[in-house]
Amino acid sequence: MTEETYEVFAIKYATRDAMRSGHFIGGDPHDGPMPMDYFVWLVRNANRTFVVDTGFSEAMARQRKRTFLRTPTAGLALLGVEAAAVKDVIITHMHYDHVGTFFDFPAAQFHLQDLEMNFATGRYMRHGRFNHGYEVDEVVGMVRLVFKDRVRFHAGSADLASGISVHHIGGHTMGLQCVRVATQRGWLVLASDCSHYYEHMEKGRVFPTTFHVGDTIEGYDRLRALAESPKHIIPGHDPLVMDRYPASRPGMEDWIVRLDADPKV
Ligand SMILES: [Zn+2]
């Protein structure tokens, strides 16, 4: 690998109780608890720092009845990153749990797919089926950032720097993108909601909030093609991520884990 490599961290900032039947189109014959965790991710090396998604605020957690643990910026601070100084934020898609604290990054440019802005401001947002994951004020906020030249639009795949690229997948939302990062253990893929849980991509199942089922299922193959191995794909909401990877430092178990380290299982 001649590319620069990066450290990659998953920062858990919220959680909620949920049932298996709520996570799969068609429900689940073996219903039972399946909690959902909420993450932002940090990708960095000596030269560059990228934050992937910005999570939601405590106020939004109350509004949507999620269990808030700490602000995403506080999680970043634990890794020595000052949100106000971050220059690059990758937004995988504009759902409230991925874009909600963009205002905490006043120096950042936001990397977004053309199709995600089209989707979030276009005809499908008439329908509750597609708009319930978005907050109109956040979408408007991102539009305002376009007018300040702070949104970097991408169409399909794009290299952001040596060893880091974004790739349009779609499916869950029209413009959903994943992030591919060169690490010491090979190519890692932050799938975000291209696969909410390991089980979605491993079993070819689909999360109920979905714009295009076909693109979601085809997307699982794209993730596998982009990653060094299936163990290099990190799902967007799976509590197993916290179990499988080592803590960033002692005491951070169940808060921040290091994804460029080998998984424990
Ligand atoms: Zn999500």
Residues whose N, C-alpha, C, O or C-beta is under 5 A from the ligand:
A	BS01	ZN	D97 D193
